[in-house]
């Protein structure tokens, strides 16, 4: 069976005061995608049915199920009537990692911690990124989300999906992935980078969303030391970023941004003249 298309057209009626008109809208598809390891389903998420292998790899890395691409011996993407399975076979015994991060995520998109069965798993300790990462100019960070706009064809069609991109100093965004779920878009990006041999520590991750706890966790687990977002972080996400050595810039919208922690990766000091 073929995979579903990531979007489809549907008819609607557009109303304004005193008038109405028939329109055709492109809407993103949403499909249940199961992460299956060694024959057992580990998680099910509602996601856009595109870049499924990238999604599977990124989820496996950011959840700590594997620590490198070589630990997944194979990945088969199988479409069924009611969803998609990413069937992965692990190259070595990763049972301890699976037990530590058991999840059951079937449900609406946008909730990154649904089904975690302990508080300890939700607030897991993170590795330190101190001494890692690139230096970026103020101009590069301010322009990051504008640079990402050119990598969002599904958003241009549907106006209903998030994107995550990877920015390299001096080059702008060089890779991006989209999904109806912001966590899924980030996992897809991290998986695509791993499969293409792109080192996350050399650049910055750029998001079209707010920065929640799990978005920080995923960036740190991937080894990326700079996170740039169009919207705000939560206080707990900021505390995690500070502790892990992650440079966090938010409200990045063309002309400027707010830098919340770890300014040492800013290439030039900017003085407050207010």
Secondary structure, DSSP 8 states (H G I E B T S, - for coil): -----SEEEEEEEEEETTEEEEEEEEEE--EEEEEEETTEEEEEEEE-SSSHHHHHHHHHHHTTS-SSGGGEEEEEEEEETTEEEEEEEESS--HHHHHHT-----S-TT-TTTT---HHHHT------TT-S--B-HHHHHTHHHHHHTT-HHHHHHS--EEEEEEETTTEEEEEEEESSHHHHHHHHHHHHHHHT--GGGEEEEESS-B-HHHHHHHHHHT--EEEESS-B-HHHHHHHHHHT-EEEES--SS--EEEE-GGGBSS------
